[in-house]
């Protein structure tokens, strides 16, 4: 399992008298897997509808309920083009956009990758680990390196990569400073995993630039919405 997915994951026919028996078989299996893999926690998510009976049943089986951070979704149907996107923002958001995004947009080269060399994968994985080790709002286990190679072989994944142009690169890195692994599915653009070089973030607002480029990419692909995921809601 992993926590990279969004949306409901468990489907139960509660009209059946056997639904609790079925759930008990499910619990027995995941407890066995927990023991086998030496996991210290089990996470079941996301439940969008309040269900007191289900809540009680989970508590009786040793679980407790927590609220996830707010999910952030951009509706691409409400605007068209970069000017249309800017016009859709509130006055305050337009100010932040001018100061933190538009001001630095010309400093980045943006590319889309659909496959990867081992050298690129090394660089991307290092950036992913930076974010994984820094993001305590959603503290998960470390995804293996081969995961990133495998998802790019499926056809509906791509990597949005941001590199600081040479004349603005005060470190001289000549490597991507932000990468986002994105999935295109059912008319939705899903940026799922991000990697960042935090040394550039304060000066060039790299994180916000990546978010903006993701929204533009989703619109370019004709997706009806771009799902920016959980946490960091103020920036998003």
TORVOTI-883128 format. One line per 2 residues: number of its first residue (from 0); their letters; for each residue x, y, z of N, C-alpha, C, CB. Coordinates in nm, 2 decimals. Glycine has a CB too. Example, Ala and Ser with C-alpha at 12.3 -4.5 7.8 and 13.67 -1.06 7.14 Angstrom:
REM TORVOTI-883128
0 = as = 1.32:-0.57:0.78:1.23:-0.45:0.78:1.32:-0.33:0.78:1.13:-0.45:0.90; 1.28:-0.22:0.71:1.37:-0.11:0.71:1.29:0.00:0.79:1.41:-0.06:0.57
//
This chain:
REM TORVOTI-883128
0 = xx = 0.08:-0.12:0.00:0.00:0.00:0.00:0.09:0.12:0.00:-0.09:0.00:0.12; 0.02:0.24:-0.02:0.09:0.37:-0.01:-0.01:0.47:0.01:0.18:0.40:-0.14
2 = xx = 0.03:0.59:0.04:-0.06:0.71:0.06:-0.06:0.80:-0.05:-0.03:0.78:0.19; -0.02:0.76:-0.17:-0.01:0.85:-0.28:-0.15:0.87:-0.35:0.09:0.81:-0.39
4 = xx = -0.24:0.79:-0.32:-0.37:0.80:-0.39:-0.47:0.89:-0.32:-0.43:0.66:-0.41; -0.57:0.93:-0.40:-0.68:1.01:-0.34:-0.81:0.95:-0.38:-0.67:1.16:-0.38
6 = xx = -0.92:0.98:-0.30:-1.05:0.92:-0.33:-1.08:0.81:-0.24:-1.06:0.89:-0.48; -1.21:0.76:-0.25:-1.25:0.65:-0.17:-1.19:0.52:-0.22:-1.41:0.64:-0.18
8 = xx = -1.15:0.44:-0.12:-1.07:0.32:-0.15:-1.15:0.19:-0.10:-0.94:0.32:-0.08; -1.24:0.20:-0.01:-1.32:0.09:0.04:-1.46:0.10:0.00:-1.30:0.07:0.19
10 = xx = -1.52:-0.01:-0.06:-1.65:-0.01:-0.11:-1.73:-0.12:-0.04:-1.66:-0.02:-0.26; -1.83:-0.09:0.03:-1.90:-0.19:0.12:-2.05:-0.18:0.08:-1.88:-0.16:0.27
12 = xx = -2.11:-0.30:0.06:-2.25:-0.31:0.04:-2.32:-0.33:0.18:-2.29:-0.43:-0.05; -2.36:-0.22:0.24:-2.41:-0.23:0.38:-2.56:-0.28:0.38:-2.41:-0.10:0.45
14 = xx = -2.62:-0.31:0.26:-2.75:-0.37:0.26:-2.73:-0.52:0.29:-2.81:-0.35:0.12; -2.61:-0.58:0.28:-2.59:-0.72:0.31:-2.58:-0.74:0.46:-2.47:-0.77:0.23
16 = xx = -2.64:-0.85:0.51:-2.62:-0.88:0.65:-2.48:-0.93:0.68:-2.72:-0.99:0.69; -2.40:-0.95:0.58:-2.27:-1.01:0.60:-2.16:-0.90:0.59:-2.24:-1.12:0.50
18 = xx = -2.19:-0.77:0.58:-2.09:-0.68:0.56:-1.99:-0.67:0.67:-2.15:-0.54:0.54; -2.03:-0.69:0.80:-1.93:-0.69:0.91:-1.84:-0.81:0.90:-2.01:-0.68:1.04
20 = xx = -1.90:-0.93:0.86:-1.82:-1.05:0.85:-1.71:-1.03:0.74:-1.90:-1.17:0.82; -1.75:-0.96:0.63:-1.66:-0.94:0.52:-1.55:-0.84:0.57:-1.73:-0.88:0.40
22 = xx = -1.59:-0.74:0.65:-1.49:-0.64:0.70:-1.39:-0.71:0.80:-1.56:-0.52:0.77; -1.45:-0.80:0.88:-1.36:-0.87:0.97:-1.25:-0.96:0.90:-1.44:-0.96:1.06
24 = xx = -1.29:-1.02:0.79:-1.19:-1.09:0.70:-1.09:-0.99:0.65:-1.26:-1.16:0.59; -1.13:-0.87:0.61:-1.04:-0.77:0.56:-0.94:-0.73:0.67:-1.12:-0.65:0.52
26 = xx = -1.00:-0.71:0.79:-0.91:-0.67:0.91:-0.81:-0.78:0.94:-0.99:-0.64:1.03; -0.86:-0.90:0.94:-0.77:-1.01:0.97:-0.65:-1.02:0.87:-0.84:-1.15:0.97
28 = xx = -0.68:-0.99:0.74:-0.58:-1.00:0.64:-0.48:-0.88:0.66:-0.64:-0.99:0.50; -0.53:-0.76:0.68:-0.43:-0.65:0.70:-0.35:-0.66:0.83:-0.50:-0.52:0.69
30 = xx = -0.41:-0.72:0.93:-0.33:-0.74:1.05:-0.22:-0.84:1.02:-0.42:-0.80:1.17; -0.24:-0.94:0.94:-0.14:-1.04:0.90:-0.03:-0.97:0.82:-0.20:-1.15:0.82
32 = xx = -0.07:-0.88:0.73:0.03:-0.81:0.65:0.11:-0.71:0.74:-0.04:-0.73:0.54; 0.04:-0.65:0.84:0.11:-0.56:0.93:0.22:-0.64:1.00:0.01:-0.50:1.03
34 = xx = 0.19:-0.76:1.05:0.29:-0.84:1.12:0.40:-0.88:1.02:0.22:-0.96:1.18; 0.37:-0.92:0.90:0.46:-0.97:0.81:0.56:-0.86:0.77:0.40:-1.02:0.68
36 = xx = 0.51:-0.74:0.75:0.60:-0.63:0.70:0.65:-0.54:0.81:0.53:-0.55:0.60; 0.62:-0.58:0.94:0.66:-0.50:1.05:0.62:-0.35:1.05:0.81:-0.51:1.07
38 = xx = 0.49:-0.33:1.00:0.44:-0.20:0.99:0.39:-0.15:1.13:0.32:-0.19:0.89; 0.42:-0.02:1.16:0.37:0.03:1.29:0.24:0.11:1.28:0.48:0.13:1.34
40 = xx = 0.18:0.11:1.16:0.05:0.18:1.15:-0.03:0.12:1.03:0.06:0.33:1.15; -0.16:0.13:1.04:-0.25:0.10:0.93:-0.33:0.22:0.90:-0.33:-0.03:0.96
42 = xx = -0.34:0.27:0.78:-0.42:0.38:0.74:-0.53:0.34:0.64:-0.33:0.50:0.69; -0.65:0.37:0.67:-0.76:0.34:0.58:-0.83:0.48:0.55:-0.87:0.24:0.64
44 = xx = -0.83:0.52:0.42:-0.88:0.64:0.38:-0.94:0.64:0.24:-0.78:0.75:0.39; -1.01:0.73:0.18:-1.08:0.84:0.24:-1.22:0.81:0.25:-1.05:0.98:0.16
46 = xx = -1.29:0.86:0.36:-1.43:0.83:0.38:-1.50:0.97:0.37:-1.46:0.76:0.51; -1.58:0.99:0.26:-1.63:1.12:0.24:-1.77:1.14:0.30:-1.65:1.14:0.09
48 = xx = -1.84:1.03:0.34:-1.97:1.04:0.40:-1.97:1.00:0.55:-2.07:0.96:0.32; -2.02:1.09:0.63:-2.03:1.05:0.78:-2.11:0.93:0.80:-2.08:1.17:0.86
50 = xx = -2.06:0.83:0.87:-2.13:0.71:0.90:-2.10:0.66:1.04:-2.09:0.60:0.79; -2.20:0.69:1.13:-2.18:0.67:1.27:-2.16:0.52:1.30:-2.30:0.72:1.35
52 = xx = -2.23:0.44:1.23:-2.22:0.29:1.25:-2.08:0.24:1.21:-2.33:0.22:1.17; -2.03:0.29:1.09:-1.90:0.26:1.05:-1.79:0.31:1.14:-1.87:0.31:0.91
54 = xx = -1.81:0.43:1.19:-1.71:0.49:1.29:-1.70:0.40:1.41:-1.75:0.63:1.33; -1.82:0.36:1.46:-1.82:0.27:1.58:-1.75:0.14:1.55:-1.96:0.25:1.63
56 = xx = -1.78:0.09:1.44:-1.72:-0.04:1.40:-1.57:-0.03:1.39:-1.78:-0.09:1.27; -1.51:0.08:1.33:-1.37:0.09:1.33:-1.31:0.11:1.47:-1.34:0.21:1.24
58 = xx = -1.37:0.19:1.55:-1.32:0.21:1.69:-1.32:0.07:1.76:-1.41:0.31:1.76; -1.42:-0.01:1.75:-1.43:-0.14:1.81:-1.32:-0.23:1.76:-1.56:-0.21:1.78
60 = xx = -1.26:-0.20:1.65:-1.15:-0.28:1.59:-1.02:-0.21:1.61:-1.18:-0.32:1.45; -1.01:-0.12:1.70:-0.88:-0.06:1.73:-0.83:0.06:1.65:-0.78:-0.16:1.72
62 = xx = -0.92:0.12:1.56:-0.89:0.23:1.48:-0.95:0.36:1.54:-0.94:0.21:1.34; -0.89:0.47:1.51:-0.95:0.60:1.55:-0.95:0.70:1.43:-0.87:0.67:1.66
64 = xx = -1.04:0.79:1.43:-1.07:0.88:1.31:-0.99:1.01:1.32:-1.21:0.90:1.30; -0.92:1.05:1.21:-0.86:1.18:1.21:-0.90:1.24:1.08:-0.70:1.16:1.22
66 = xx = -0.89:1.38:1.08:-0.93:1.45:0.96:-0.80:1.48:0.88:-1.00:1.59:1.00; -0.82:1.46:0.75:-0.71:1.49:0.66:-0.70:1.64:0.63:-0.72:1.41:0.52
68 = xx = -0.58:1.69:0.59:-0.58:1.83:0.55:-0.67:1.85:0.43:-0.44:1.87:0.51; -0.70:1.98:0.41:-0.80:2.02:0.30:-0.74:1.98:0.16:-0.82:2.17:0.30
70 = xx = -0.82:1.93:0.08:-0.78:1.89:-0.06:-0.80:2.02:-0.15:-0.87:1.77:-0.12; -0.71:2.04:-0.24:-0.71:2.16:-0.32:-0.72:2.13:-0.47:-0.58:2.24:-0.30
72 = xx = -0.83:2.18:-0.53:-0.86:2.15:-0.67:-0.89:2.28:-0.75:-0.99:2.06:-0.68; -0.83:2.28:-0.86:-0.84:2.40:-0.95:-0.94:2.36:-1.07:-0.71:2.45:-1.01
74 = xx = -1.05:2.43:-1.08:-1.15:2.41:-1.19:-1.10:2.48:-1.31:-1.29:2.45:-1.15; -1.05:2.40:-1.41:-0.99:2.46:-1.53:-1.10:2.52:-1.63:-0.91:2.36:-1.60
76 = xx = -1.23:2.48:-1.60:-1.33:2.53:-1.69:-1.38:2.67:-1.67:-1.45:2.43:-1.68; -1.33:2.73:-1.56:-1.37:2.86:-1.52:-1.28:2.97:-1.58:-1.37:2.88:-1.37
78 = xx = -1.18:2.94:-1.66:-1.09:3.04:-1.72:-1.03:2.98:-1.84:-0.99:3.09:-1.62; -0.97:3.06:-1.92:-0.90:3.02:-2.05:-0.77:3.10:-2.07:-0.99:3.03:-2.17
80 = xx = -0.66:3.03:-2.08:-0.53:3.10:-2.11:-0.48:3.16:-1.98:-0.55:3.20:-2.21; -0.35:3.20:-1.99:-0.28:3.26:-1.87:-0.35:3.38:-1.82:-0.13:3.28:-1.91
82 = xx = -0.39:3.47:-1.92:-0.46:3.59:-1.87:-0.59:3.56:-1.81:-0.48:3.69:-1.99; -0.66:3.46:-1.86:-0.79:3.42:-1.80:-0.77:3.37:-1.66:-0.86:3.32:-1.89
84 = xx = -0.66:3.29:-1.64:-0.63:3.24:-1.51:-0.61:3.35:-1.41:-0.51:3.14:-1.51; -0.52:3.45:-1.45:-0.49:3.56:-1.37:-0.62:3.64:-1.33:-0.39:3.65:-1.43
86 = xx = -0.71:3.66:-1.43:-0.83:3.73:-1.41:-0.93:3.66:-1.32:-0.90:3.76:-1.54; -0.91:3.53:-1.30:-1.00:3.45:-1.22:-0.96:3.46:-1.07:-1.00:3.30:-1.26
88 = xx = -0.85:3.51:-1.04:-0.80:3.52:-0.90:-0.86:3.64:-0.83:-0.65:3.53:-0.90; -0.86:3.64:-0.70:-0.91:3.75:-0.62:-0.80:3.86:-0.63:-0.93:3.71:-0.47
90 = xx = -0.83:3.98:-0.59:-0.73:4.09:-0.59:-0.61:4.06:-0.51:-0.80:4.22:-0.54; -0.63:4.00:-0.39:-0.52:3.97:-0.30:-0.44:3.86:-0.37:-0.57:3.92:-0.16
92 = xx = -0.50:3.76:-0.43:-0.43:3.65:-0.49:-0.35:3.70:-0.61:-0.52:3.53:-0.53; -0.41:3.79:-0.68:-0.34:3.85:-0.80:-0.21:3.92:-0.75:-0.43:3.95:-0.87
94 = xx = -0.22:3.99:-0.64:-0.09:4.05:-0.58:0.01:3.95:-0.55:-0.13:4.13:-0.46; -0.03:3.84:-0.48:0.07:3.74:-0.45:0.12:3.67:-0.58:0.00:3.63:-0.36
96 = xx = 0.04:3.66:-0.68:0.08:3.60:-0.81:0.19:3.69:-0.87:-0.04:3.58:-0.90; 0.16:3.82:-0.87:0.26:3.91:-0.94:0.39:3.90:-0.86:0.21:4.05:-0.94
98 = xx = 0.39:3.90:-0.73:0.51:3.91:-0.65:0.59:3.78:-0.64:0.48:3.96:-0.51; 0.52:3.67:-0.64:0.58:3.54:-0.61:0.59:3.45:-0.73:0.51:3.47:-0.50
100 = xx = 0.51:3.47:-0.83:0.51:3.38:-0.95:0.55:3.45:-1.08:0.37:3.32:-0.97; 0.48:3.55:-1.12:0.51:3.61:-1.25:0.65:3.68:-1.24:0.40:3.72:-1.28
102 = xx = 0.69:3.73:-1.13:0.82:3.80:-1.12:0.93:3.70:-1.15:0.83:3.85:-0.98; 0.91:3.57:-1.12:1.02:3.48:-1.14:1.00:3.38:-1.25:1.04:3.40:-1.01
104 = xx = 0.89:3.39:-1.32:0.86:3.29:-1.43:0.97:3.28:-1.53:0.73:3.33:-1.49; 1.03:3.40:-1.57:1.13:3.40:-1.68:1.26:3.34:-1.64:1.15:3.54:-1.73
106 = xx = 1.27:3.30:-1.51:1.40:3.25:-1.46:1.41:3.10:-1.47:1.42:3.29:-1.31; 1.30:3.03:-1.52:1.29:2.89:-1.52:1.27:2.84:-1.66:1.18:2.84:-1.43
108 = xx = 1.33:2.72:-1.69:1.30:2.64:-1.81:1.21:2.53:-1.76:1.43:2.59:-1.88; 1.10:2.51:-1.83:1.00:2.41:-1.79:1.00:2.30:-1.90:0.86:2.47:-1.77
110 = xx = 1.02:2.18:-1.86:1.02:2.07:-1.96:0.92:1.96:-1.91:1.16:2.01:-1.98; 0.87:1.87:-2.00:0.79:1.76:-1.97:0.87:1.63:-2.01:0.65:1.77:-2.04
112 = xx = 0.89:1.54:-1.91:0.96:1.42:-1.94:0.86:1.30:-1.93:1.08:1.40:-1.84; 0.87:1.21:-2.02:0.79:1.09:-2.01:0.87:0.96:-1.99:0.71:1.08:-2.14
114 = xx = 1.00:0.97:-2.00:1.09:0.86:-1.96:1.21:0.92:-1.90:1.13:0.77:-2.09; 1.30:0.83:-1.85:1.41:0.89:-1.77:1.53:0.80:-1.79:1.37:0.90:-1.63
116 = xx = 1.64:0.87:-1.78:1.77:0.80:-1.77:1.80:0.77:-1.62:1.89:0.88:-1.84; 1.90:0.69:-1.60:1.93:0.66:-1.46:1.99:0.79:-1.39:2.04:0.55:-1.45
118 = xx = 2.06:0.87:-1.47:2.11:1.00:-1.41:1.99:1.09:-1.37:2.20:1.07:-1.52; 1.89:1.10:-1.46:1.78:1.19:-1.42:1.71:1.13:-1.30:1.68:1.20:-1.54
120 = xx = 1.69:1.00:-1.30:1.62:0.94:-1.19:1.69:0.96:-1.06:1.60:0.79:-1.21; 1.83:0.96:-1.06:1.90:0.99:-0.94:1.87:1.13:-0.89:2.05:0.97:-0.96
122 = xx = 1.87:1.22:-0.98:1.85:1.36:-0.95:1.70:1.38:-0.89:1.87:1.45:-1.07; 1.61:1.32:-0.96:1.47:1.34:-0.92:1.44:1.27:-0.79:1.37:1.27:-1.03
124 = xx = 1.50:1.16:-0.76:1.48:1.09:-0.64:1.54:1.17:-0.52:1.54:0.95:-0.64; 1.65:1.23:-0.54:1.71:1.31:-0.44:1.61:1.43:-0.40:1.84:1.37:-0.48
126 = xx = 1.55:1.49:-0.50:1.46:1.60:-0.48:1.34:1.55:-0.41:1.42:1.67:-0.61; 1.29:1.43:-0.44:1.17:1.38:-0.37:1.20:1.36:-0.23:1.13:1.24:-0.44
128 = xx = 1.32:1.30:-0.19:1.36:1.28:-0.06:1.36:1.41:0.02:1.49:1.20:-0.05; 1.40:1.52:-0.04:1.40:1.65:0.03:1.26:1.68:0.08:1.45:1.76:-0.06
130 = xx = 1.16:1.66:0.00:1.03:1.70:0.03:0.97:1.59:0.13:0.94:1.70:-0.09; 1.00:1.47:0.11:0.95:1.36:0.20:0.99:1.38:0.34:0.99:1.23:0.14
132 = xx = 1.12:1.42:0.35:1.18:1.43:0.49:1.14:1.57:0.55:1.33:1.42:0.48; 1.09:1.66:0.47:1.05:1.79:0.52:0.90:1.80:0.55:1.09:1.90:0.43
134 = xx = 0.82:1.72:0.49:0.67:1.73:0.50:0.62:1.64:0.61:0.61:1.69:0.36; 0.60:1.70:0.72:0.55:1.63:0.84:0.40:1.63:0.85:0.61:1.68:0.97
136 = xx = 0.33:1.71:0.76:0.18:1.71:0.77:0.13:1.58:0.72:0.13:1.83:0.68; 0.19:1.52:0.62:0.16:1.38:0.57:0.28:1.30:0.58:0.10:1.39:0.43
138 = xx = 0.31:1.24:0.70:0.43:1.17:0.72:0.41:1.02:0.68:0.47:1.17:0.87; 0.47:0.98:0.57:0.46:0.85:0.51:0.59:0.78:0.50:0.39:0.86:0.37
140 = xx = 0.59:0.65:0.47:0.71:0.58:0.44:0.78:0.63:0.31:0.69:0.43:0.44; 0.90:0.60:0.30:0.98:0.64:0.18:0.95:0.55:0.07:1.13:0.64:0.21
142 = xx = 0.91:0.60:-0.05:0.88:0.52:-0.16:1.01:0.48:-0.22:0.80:0.60:-0.27; 1.02:0.35:-0.27:1.14:0.30:-0.33:1.18:0.37:-0.46:1.14:0.15:-0.35
144 = xx = 1.30:0.37:-0.49:1.35:0.44:-0.62:1.28:0.37:-0.74:1.50:0.43:-0.63; 1.27:0.24:-0.74:1.21:0.17:-0.86:1.07:0.21:-0.88:1.22:0.02:-0.84
146 = xx = 1.00:0.26:-0.78:0.86:0.30:-0.80:0.85:0.41:-0.91:0.80:0.36:-0.67; 0.94:0.50:-0.90:0.94:0.62:-1.00:0.97:0.57:-1.14:1.04:0.73:-0.95
148 = xx = 1.06:0.48:-1.15:1.09:0.42:-1.29:0.97:0.35:-1.34:1.21:0.33:-1.28; 0.90:0.27:-1.25:0.79:0.19:-1.30:0.67:0.27:-1.34:0.75:0.10:-1.18
150 = xx = 0.64:0.38:-1.27:0.52:0.45:-1.30:0.53:0.52:-1.44:0.49:0.56:-1.20; 0.66:0.56:-1.47:0.68:0.62:-1.60:0.67:0.53:-1.72:0.81:0.69:-1.60
152 = xx = 0.66:0.40:-1.69:0.64:0.30:-1.80:0.50:0.27:-1.83:0.72:0.17:-1.76; 0.40:0.33:-1.76:0.26:0.30:-1.77:0.19:0.38:-1.88:0.19:0.32:-1.64
154 = xx = 0.25:0.49:-1.92:0.19:0.56:-2.03:0.11:0.68:-2.00:0.11:0.48:-2.11; 0.05:0.69:-1.87:-0.03:0.80:-1.84:0.04:0.89:-1.73:-0.17:0.76:-1.79
156 = xx = 0.17:0.87:-1.71:0.24:0.95:-1.62:0.35:1.03:-1.69:0.32:0.86:-1.51; 0.38:1.15:-1.63:0.48:1.24:-1.69:0.55:1.31:-1.57:0.43:1.33:-1.79
158 = xx = 0.66:1.37:-1.60:0.73:1.45:-1.50:0.74:1.59:-1.55:0.88:1.39:-1.47; 0.69:1.69:-1.47:0.71:1.83:-1.50:0.83:1.87:-1.43:0.58:1.91:-1.45
160 = xx = 0.93:1.93:-1.50:1.06:1.96:-1.44:1.09:2.11:-1.46:1.17:1.88:-1.51; 1.14:2.17:-1.35:1.18:2.31:-1.36:1.33:2.32:-1.33:1.10:2.40:-1.25
162 = xx = 1.40:2.39:-1.42:1.54:2.42:-1.40:1.57:2.57:-1.41:1.62:2.34:-1.52; 1.65:2.62:-1.32:1.68:2.76:-1.32:1.78:2.79:-1.44:1.75:2.80:-1.18
164 = xx = 1.74:2.89:-1.52:1.83:2.92:-1.63:1.97:2.97:-1.58:1.76:3.04:-1.71; 2.07:2.94:-1.66:2.21:2.96:-1.63:2.23:3.10:-1.57:2.30:2.93:-1.75
166 = xx = 2.18:3.20:-1.63:2.21:3.34:-1.59:2.15:3.37:-1.45:2.16:3.44:-1.69; 2.06:3.29:-1.40:1.99:3.32:-1.27:2.03:3.21:-1.17:1.84:3.32:-1.29
168 = xx = 2.12:3.12:-1.21:2.15:3.01:-1.12:2.27:3.05:-1.03:2.19:2.88:-1.20; 2.24:3.09:-0.91:2.34:3.14:-0.82:2.42:3.03:-0.75:2.28:3.23:-0.71
170 = xx = 2.38:2.91:-0.77:2.46:2.80:-0.71:2.54:2.73:-0.82:2.37:2.70:-0.64; 2.49:2.74:-0.95:2.55:2.67:-1.06:2.52:2.52:-1.06:2.70:2.69:-1.05
172 = xx = 2.40:2.49:-1.03:2.36:2.35:-1.01:2.35:2.28:-1.15:2.23:2.34:-0.94; 2.29:2.34:-1.25:2.26:2.29:-1.38:2.18:2.16:-1.37:2.40:2.26:-1.45
174 = xx = 2.09:2.15:-1.28:2.00:2.03:-1.26:1.86:2.09:-1.23:2.06:1.94:-1.15; 1.76:2.00:-1.24:1.63:2.05:-1.20:1.62:2.09:-1.05:1.53:1.94:-1.22
176 = xx = 1.55:2.19:-1.02:1.53:2.24:-0.88:1.39:2.20:-0.83:1.55:2.39:-0.87; 1.30:2.15:-0.92:1.17:2.10:-0.89:1.13:2.00:-0.99:1.07:2.22:-0.87
178 = xx = 1.07:1.89:-0.94:1.01:1.79:-1.03:0.88:1.75:-0.97:1.10:1.67:-1.05; 0.78:1.72:-1.06:0.65:1.68:-1.01:0.61:1.56:-1.10:0.54:1.79:-1.02
180 = xx = 0.58:1.45:-1.03:0.53:1.33:-1.10:0.38:1.34:-1.11:0.58:1.19:-1.03; 0.33:1.34:-1.23:0.19:1.37:-1.26:0.12:1.26:-1.34:0.17:1.50:-1.33
182 = xx = 0.00:1.24:-1.30:-0.08:1.14:-1.37:-0.20:1.20:-1.44:-0.14:1.03:-1.27; -0.23:1.16:-1.57:-0.34:1.21:-1.64:-0.45:1.10:-1.65:-0.30:1.26:-1.79
184 = xx = -0.56:1.13:-1.59:-0.66:1.03:-1.58:-0.80:1.08:-1.58:-0.64:0.94:-1.46; -0.89:1.03:-1.67:-1.03:1.07:-1.67:-1.06:1.22:-1.67:-1.10:1.00:-1.55
186 = xx = -0.98:1.29:-1.75:-1.01:1.43:-1.76:-0.95:1.51:-1.64:-1.15:1.46:-1.77; -0.87:1.45:-1.55:-0.82:1.52:-1.44:-0.66:1.51:-1.44:-0.87:1.46:-1.31
188 = xx = -0.60:1.62:-1.42:-0.45:1.62:-1.41:-0.42:1.61:-1.26:-0.39:1.75:-1.47; -0.34:1.51:-1.23:-0.31:1.48:-1.09:-0.16:1.48:-1.06:-0.36:1.34:-1.05
190 = xx = -0.11:1.60:-1.01:0.03:1.61:-0.96:0.03:1.53:-0.83:0.07:1.75:-0.94; 0.11:1.42:-0.82:0.10:1.33:-0.71:0.22:1.34:-0.62:0.09:1.18:-0.76
192 = xx = 0.34:1.35:-0.67:0.46:1.35:-0.59:0.55:1.46:-0.64:0.54:1.21:-0.60; 0.60:1.54:-0.54:0.69:1.66:-0.58:0.82:1.64:-0.52:0.62:1.79:-0.53
194 = xx = 0.93:1.69:-0.59:1.06:1.70:-0.53:1.11:1.84:-0.55:1.15:1.60:-0.60; 1.18:1.90:-0.45:1.23:2.03:-0.45:1.37:2.04:-0.40:1.14:2.12:-0.36
196 = xx = 1.45:2.14:-0.45:1.57:2.19:-0.40:1.54:2.31:-0.32:1.68:2.21:-0.51; 1.54:2.30:-0.19:1.49:2.42:-0.11:1.59:2.53:-0.11:1.47:2.37:0.04
198 = xx = 1.71:2.52:-0.16:1.80:2.63:-0.16:1.76:2.74:-0.25:1.94:2.58:-0.20; 1.67:2.71:-0.35:1.63:2.81:-0.44:1.49:2.86:-0.40:1.62:2.75:-0.58
200 = xx = 1.42:2.80:-0.31:1.28:2.83:-0.29:1.26:2.97:-0.23:1.22:2.73:-0.19; 1.34:3.01:-0.14:1.32:3.14:-0.08:1.34:3.26:-0.18:1.41:3.16:0.04
202 = xx = 1.44:3.24:-0.26:1.47:3.35:-0.36:1.38:3.35:-0.48:1.62:3.33:-0.41; 1.35:3.23:-0.53:1.27:3.23:-0.65:1.13:3.17:-0.64:1.34:3.14:-0.75
204 = xx = 1.09:3.14:-0.51:0.95:3.09:-0.49:0.93:2.96:-0.58:0.85:3.20:-0.51; 1.02:2.87:-0.57:1.02:2.76:-0.66:0.89:2.67:-0.65:1.14:2.67:-0.64
206 = xx = 0.85:2.66:-0.52:0.73:2.58:-0.49:0.60:2.64:-0.56:0.71:2.56:-0.34; 0.59:2.77:-0.54:0.47:2.83:-0.60:0.48:2.83:-0.76:0.46:2.97:-0.55
208 = xx = 0.60:2.84:-0.81:0.62:2.84:-0.95:0.58:2.70:-1.01:0.76:2.87:-0.99; 0.62:2.60:-0.94:0.58:2.46:-0.98:0.43:2.45:-0.98:0.65:2.36:-0.89
210 = xx = 0.36:2.50:-0.87:0.22:2.49:-0.87:0.15:2.56:-0.99:0.16:2.55:-0.74; 0.20:2.67:-1.02:0.14:2.75:-1.13:0.16:2.67:-1.26:0.21:2.89:-1.14
212 = xx = 0.28:2.62:-1.28:0.31:2.55:-1.41:0.23:2.42:-1.42:0.46:2.51:-1.42; 0.20:2.36:-1.30:0.11:2.24:-1.30:-0.03:2.28:-1.35:0.10:2.18:-1.16
214 = xx = -0.08:2.39:-1.30:-0.22:2.44:-1.34:-0.22:2.46:-1.49:-0.26:2.56:-1.26; -0.11:2.53:-1.54:-0.11:2.56:-1.68:-0.10:2.43:-1.77:0.02:2.65:-1.71
216 = xx = -0.02:2.33:-1.72:-0.01:2.21:-1.79:-0.14:2.13:-1.79:0.10:2.12:-1.72; -0.21:2.13:-1.68:-0.34:2.07:-1.68:-0.44:2.13:-1.78:-0.40:2.07:-1.54
218 = xx = -0.44:2.26:-1.79:-0.53:2.33:-1.89:-0.48:2.30:-2.03:-0.53:2.48:-1.86; -0.35:2.30:-2.05:-0.29:2.27:-2.18:-0.34:2.13:-2.23:-0.14:2.28:-2.18
220 = xx = -0.35:2.03:-2.14:-0.39:1.90:-2.18:-0.54:1.89:-2.20:-0.34:1.80:-2.07; -0.61:1.99:-2.17:-0.76:1.99:-2.18:-0.83:1.92:-2.07:-0.79:1.92:-2.31
222 = xx = -0.76:1.91:-1.95:-0.82:1.85:-1.83:-0.92:1.94:-1.77:-0.71:1.81:-1.73; -1.03:1.89:-1.72:-1.13:1.98:-1.67:-1.09:2.03:-1.53:-1.26:1.91:-1.65
224 = xx = -1.00:1.96:-1.46:-0.96:2.01:-1.33:-0.82:1.96:-1.30:-1.05:1.97:-1.22; -0.75:2.03:-1.22:-0.61:1.99:-1.17:-0.62:1.98:-1.02:-0.51:2.10:-1.21
226 = xx = -0.59:1.86:-0.97:-0.60:1.83:-0.83:-0.46:1.85:-0.77:-0.65:1.68:-0.81; -0.45:1.95:-0.68:-0.32:1.98:-0.62:-0.30:1.91:-0.49:-0.31:2.13:-0.60
228 = xx = -0.39:1.83:-0.45:-0.37:1.74:-0.33:-0.38:1.81:-0.20:-0.23:1.69:-0.34; -0.34:1.74:-0.09:-0.36:1.78:0.04:-0.24:1.87:0.09:-0.37:1.66:0.13
230 = xx = -0.27:1.94:0.20:-0.17:2.02:0.28:-0.13:2.15:0.20:-0.05:1.94:0.31; -0.06:2.24:0.26:-0.01:2.36:0.20:-0.12:2.44:0.14:0.11:2.33:0.10
232 = xx = -0.23:2.45:0.20:-0.35:2.51:0.13:-0.33:2.66:0.11:-0.47:2.49:0.22; -0.26:2.73:0.19:-0.24:2.87:0.17:-0.16:2.90:0.04:-0.16:2.93:0.29
234 = xx = -0.05:2.83:0.02:0.02:2.84:-0.10:-0.06:2.80:-0.22:0.15:2.76:-0.10; -0.14:2.69:-0.21:-0.21:2.64:-0.32:-0.33:2.73:-0.35:-0.26:2.50:-0.30
//
